[in-house]
Amino acid sequence: MLKRELALRPNCLLTRRPIYLLTGPRSIFYYRSPWKALHNYLYQHGYKVFVFKLPFQSKTAREDYLRAMQTKLNQSHIICDATTYEQLKQILCQIENSTITVLSRYSIINLPENSFQILMNFKVCSPSYSLHRAYLKIRKIPTPTASEVGLRIPHKTYDQLLNHCIKLAEMDFYDLDLNIQS
């Protein structure tokens, strides 16, 4: 998608807490700047957004790294794919004063409080990502679909993601104001 195809929307409410995009499993076929387009889109709208690069494939290494960095993610908005969420949900649910948004191609049941889901059930054709998924399937490592990691997001989904971030900003605004009045 060309940058000129996506128009900036004026007067967006911004989150007071940063947004972290967690990376899914990566390989030699898919390792460069995951979430690049979504990161740029949200950044251009004024959000503080960061790509939080987890270790490549080892579930244990990913869990250990997330535990070690858990305090950095406190008071943030976390966005991840369904595979990363399922793999790390026990640790993610322990992060304080944060929201979790799961990008998934199917409906997830029993999401915890302050968790959201955005359906990413559009088709994406990416030869390198297909090789990546096949390689990790051979190694028995669960891998999200290309749509769940933000490859070639359609216009309407960008609008949906931006509306979600505005909703997160509204939550920040009301939470902080309620805390001040206490």
N, C-alpha and C positions, 0 to 999 in steps of 0.2 A: 504494500500500500504506500503510495507516495505521500509525503508529508503535506503537500498542498491540498490533498483530498480531505484532510481532517481540519475542520475549522475550530478555532478556539471559541469557547463560550464565555461571554463576559459575566461578571458579578457572581462568580462561584464562591460559596462559603468554604473557607479552608479549615482543615483539621488543625487542632492545637497540638496534637501528638503526631509524631512521624509515622509514615506508612513504610512497612518493610515487606518486600516481595521475597519470599523464601524460594530458593532453587530446589528443583526436584533432582533426581539422580541424573548424572551427566556421564558422557563417555567421549571417546575420541571423535565420534560422529556428531556429537552435540555438546559443546563445551563453552562456546563464546557467548558472552553477554545474554544470558537468559533474561527474559522479560524486557528486552531493550525497547520495543515499541511502546508497551504499556508504561514503562518507567518514563520515557520521554514525554508521552502524552500527559501524564499526571504532573510531571515536573513543569511542563509548559503552562499548565493551568495554575501553577503556584504552590503545589503541594510539596512538602518535604518528603521525598520518597527515596528509598535506598534499596538496592538489591543485596540481600543477605545470602551470600554464597556458602551453602553447606558443603561438606565434603562430598566427593563425587558419587560413590556407590555404596560403601559399607554402611549398613544400618547402624552398627555399633558406633562407628566413627561419627556418623551424623547425630546420633543421640548424645554422645559425649560432648560434641562441639556445641550443640544447642543447650545442653545443661550448663556448660561453662559460660556461655554468652547469654544466659537466661535473663540476667539483670539488665543487660543492654536493651532487651525487648520489652521490659516493663514499661507501662504507660505508652503503648504504641498501638497501631492498627496493623495486623499481620494479614497478608494475603498469600495463599499458597494453593497448590493443586491438590486434588483429592488424594492422590497417592502419598504425597508428603504428609498431608494431614493424618491419614490413617496410620502411617508409619510412626509419626511423632506426636500423636494426639495427647498422650498422657503428660508429656512435658509441656506441650503448647497450652494445655488447660491449666497448668500451674503458673503461667506467666501472669503477673499481677496487673490489674487495671488496663487490660488490653482487650481488643476485639480480634476475632479470627474470621476471615472471609475465605471460604473454600470455593475455588473454581472447579466445577465438576461437570461431567457429561451426564450424570445420573443423580437422582435425588438421594440425599444422605439423611438417614433417620437418626433422631436423638442427638442433634447438635447441642452442645452446652449453651448456657446463657451467654449473651454477648457474642454469639457466633452467627454467621450469615452464610448463605450459599448463593452463588450465581451460576446458573446453568450455562455451560459452554458446549452445547451439543451441535455445533456446526462442523462441517467437513473441511479438513485441511490436507492438501497434498504437498508433502515435503519429502523428497527422496532421502535427504540426509537424516531427517528425523525418523523416517521409516527404518533406515539402517540402524540407527541408535536403538530404537525399540526392539528390533530383531536381535541385536547384539546382547542387550540386557535380558531379553527373554531367554536366550540360550544360557545365560548365567543365572537364571531364575531370580531376577531382580525386578520387582513390579515397577512399571513405568507409566506415567500419565500420557494421555493422548496429546497430540500437537495442539489441539484447541485449548486444552487445560493449562498449557504453559504459555499461552498467549501468542502463538504463531498465527500470523495473518488474521487478526481479529476483524470481523465485519464492522461497518460504521455503527449499526444499531447497538452492537455490543459495547463499543467504546462509550456511547451515550449512556448505556445501562451502568457501566463501571463508574463513569463520572457521577451519575446520579447517586450511586451507592456511596461514593466518597463524600458527596454533599450531605447525605444522610449521616455518615460517620461524623462529619463536622458539626451537624446539628446536635448529635449526641454529646460531643465534646463540650459544646456551648452550654447545653442545659446541665450536664453533670458538673461542670466547673462553677456555674452560677449557683446551683443548689448547694454545693459545698461551701461557697463563700457565705451564704446566708445562715448556715448552721451555727 
